[in-house]
Amino acid sequence: MEQAQKRGLARLMLRWPERRAELRQRFAQDPRLPELCEAYEAACEAAAYWTKSSAAVGAERAEEYRALMTATEQDILHRIS
């Protein structure tokens, strides 16, 4: 299991503590879920980077990555429901 996938899964388990067992189980069974966890981790990291950036486009980029985080969360919820 890749580190980014693990970190993404950990973030999701912190976000949705009531779904931890379900997330762990589906992560082990659904080959697509680790990929989504990795994408979620990447979006979280990018949002954090751009939030701290002093670049003129920083706020806009941060918002784009937050929207991607939300969309990825929705994909994950559909897969585990």
C-alpha positions in Angstrom: 0.0 0.0 0.0 1.4 3.4 -1.0 2.0 6.1 1.6 -0.3 8.6 -0.1 -3.1 6.0 -0.1 -2.6 5.4 3.6 -2.5 9.1 4.4 -5.7 9.7 2.4 -7.5 6.8 4.2 -6.3 8.2 7.5 -7.7 11.7 6.7 -11.0 10.2 5.7 -11.2 8.2 8.9 -10.6 11.3 10.9 -13.2 13.2 8.8 -15.8 10.4 9.2 -15.0 8.5 12.5 -18.4 6.8 12.4 -17.3 5.2 9.1 -13.9 3.9 10.0 -14.7 0.2 10.0 -16.5 0.5 6.7 -13.7 2.6 5.1 -11.0 0.0 6.2 -13.1 -2.9 4.9 -13.8 -1.3 1.5 -10.3 -0.1 1.2 -9.1 -3.7 1.4 -11.8 -5.0 -1.0 -12.4 -2.3 -3.6 -9.3 -1.8 -5.8 -10.6 1.7 -6.8 -10.9 3.0 -3.3 -7.1 3.2 -2.6 -6.8 5.3 -5.8 -9.5 7.7 -4.6 -7.8 7.9 -1.2 -4.6 8.9 -3.0 -6.4 11.5 -5.1 -8.0 12.8 -1.9 -4.6 13.1 -0.2 -3.1 14.9 -3.2 -6.0 17.4 -3.3 -5.7 18.0 0.5 -2.0 18.7 0.2 -2.5 21.0 -2.8 -5.2 22.9 -1.0 -3.0 23.4 2.0 -0.1 24.5 -0.2 -2.1 27.1 -2.1 -3.8 28.3 1.1 -0.4 29.3 2.5 0.9 30.7 -0.8 1.4 34.4 -1.3 0.9 34.1 -5.1 -1.8 36.1 -6.7 -3.6 33.0 -7.7 -3.2 31.2 -4.4 -6.7 31.7 -3.1 -8.2 30.7 -6.4 -6.1 27.6 -6.6 -6.9 26.7 -3.0 -10.6 26.9 -3.7 -10.2 24.7 -6.8 -8.5 22.0 -4.8 -11.1 22.3 -2.0 -13.8 21.7 -4.6 -11.8 18.7 -5.9 -11.6 17.4 -2.3 -15.4 17.7 -1.9 -16.0 15.9 -5.3 -13.6 13.1 -4.3 -15.3 12.7 -0.9 -18.6 12.3 -2.7 -17.2 9.6 -5.0 -15.8 7.8 -2.0 -19.2 8.0 -0.1 -20.9 6.5 -3.2 -18.4 3.6 -3.3 -18.8 2.8 0.4 -22.5 3.2 0.7 
